[in-house]
């Protein structure tokens, strides 16, 4: 049809007819401009994709090659056991701090996101969203300074109370710290730091819940909260998990705030006494003193590799959780 | 089960904007009533006031009375959630819950009102509702599969099953066939014919043949111009509306000489 029009209709027939010499279009003649643009764009996109993989490969390669001396020494042979003895408490401390941060931040962040997307009046929700995003813009060293000089002293009486009343519980056993600079304080600071990222990811996904599904629930006689459970949460599940994973990534890797807040030590189950250390803070605090090429430096890079692997595993688990029940995801 | 709907001098506002003005209508129980009219004439808005769904939009409010049998659903003591559990609604586009199985979709209303059903009771509810929606034979072997895997027409019948499972008094349908192919449309229309034996059915449609096929009474809504409120122009037996309407506007619309 279009072809017939091009050749037979008079020039005044429509905007498609050019004022200059009429160029006949045939099937075999393609529009070169479009082809070039497509090729350029697909090339750029592919290059970007490959660059990410190459970068990741180089990071992994650097970490593995420079950490060799932590696992093998010429005098003693394989010293994997020795390394693990050093690394495991740090892994434990990192995971404890991250769990505290996630446990505190995730429920609050989801609550705030829900309030912004479904409960607050439009004007209020915009300003609250703005304030939350501002939280993400604060440098981590500022959080660290705040945690060290304000939050930690403020937590001292709380820790004392926890110790006196809940001391039988392993998490609150042990001598309460006199400075308040414990793993729990660090976890709270981390929670505040990861709150904005989880909030904004969740908010974005909550807002995208199809009106159709919300109305389906409401029309069945759902209250607002029931509607959220029936339509919003199932739709947003994957998004919430990605938000939490992004937050977890930041909590696992956060260095400055933890280095300032936590007065580290050996691994301990008690959250209220001095002790525990996280991998990033350990690296940051000790790297300047480790001589280039020394075994100590290799050891620090090796725990960096361990952190890298933890993050990778956590992300894979998250992917697996999201992809489970794909049939029911609503993506179709 | 089936209830009479009676609107008395009903005005619908969105904020300060008067969307629908002065509707008086009396809808019989166990009947099918069609709302027809051009786009933007307020027929969907009015339909949504029948189960207070329009209140989902902030600033929406109503003046006048809307009686369900003898109870005004806009009485201050009435909870919209209760109204909606008694007045079911089927939407323009099929909207089964994508994360739920077919079976859970049908039982969604029971899950909401907190009724504890034994396994055999819920089996019975599911079977009855799906049979009532003429869907049972097509899905009985895959009740645990997601509802979103069905075809559009089947999804719409699943939504009807979900609505009738809780045994409402009234079923509202907002252009239920506009996203469906002719064969699925026919299936839904047959179903509407069966539903009217038990329920009061109100259907909004753009398709005048459909209104003529399924309804006993038809209400024609119109709007004087952009920004003006929609009004109920004429409400009468469907045969009369389509053959011998008493208003000029109605005649122009049903004969296609609109505007």
Boltz contact constraints between the chains, C-beta under 6 A:
constraints:
  - contact:
      token1: [A, 212]
      token2: [B, 95]
      max_distance: 6.0
  - contact:
      token1: [A, 213]
      token2: [B, 95]
      max_distance: 6.0
  - contact:
      token1: [A, 216]
      token2: [B, 95]
      max_distance: 6.0
  - contact:
      token1: [A, 219]
      token2: [B, 84]
      max_distance: 6.0
  - contact:
      token1: [A, 219]
      token2: [B, 89]
      max_distance: 6.0
  - contact:
      token1: [A, 220]
      token2: [B, 108]
      max_distance: 6.0
  - contact:
      token1: [A, 220]
      token2: [B, 109]
      max_distance: 6.0
  - contact:
      token1: [A, 220]
      token2: [B, 112]
      max_distance: 6.0
  - contact:
      token1: [A, 221]
      token2: [B, 81]
      max_distance: 6.0
  - contact:
      token1: [A, 221]
      token2: [B, 84]
      max_distance: 6.0
  - contact:
      token1: [A, 221]
      token2: [B, 85]
      max_distance: 6.0
  - contact:
      token1: [A, 221]
      token2: [B, 112]
      max_distance: 6.0
  - contact:
      token1: [A, 222]
      token2: [B, 112]
      max_distance: 6.0
  - contact:
      token1: [A, 223]
      token2: [B, 81]
      max_distance: 6.0
  - contact:
      token1: [A, 226]
      token2: [B, 112]
      max_distance: 6.0
  - contact:
      token1: [A, 234]
      token2: [B, 99]
      max_distance: 6.0
  - contact:
      token1: [A, 327]
      token2: [B, 146]
      max_distance: 6.0
  - contact:
      token1: [A, 328]
      token2: [B, 99]
      max_distance: 6.0
  - contact:
      token1: [A, 328]
      token2: [B, 146]
      max_distance: 6.0
  - contact:
      token1: [A, 330]
      token2: [B, 98]
      max_distance: 6.0
  - contact:
      token1: [A, 330]
      token2: [B, 99]
      max_distance: 6.0
  - contact:
      token1: [A, 332]
      token2: [B, 148]
      max_distance: 6.0
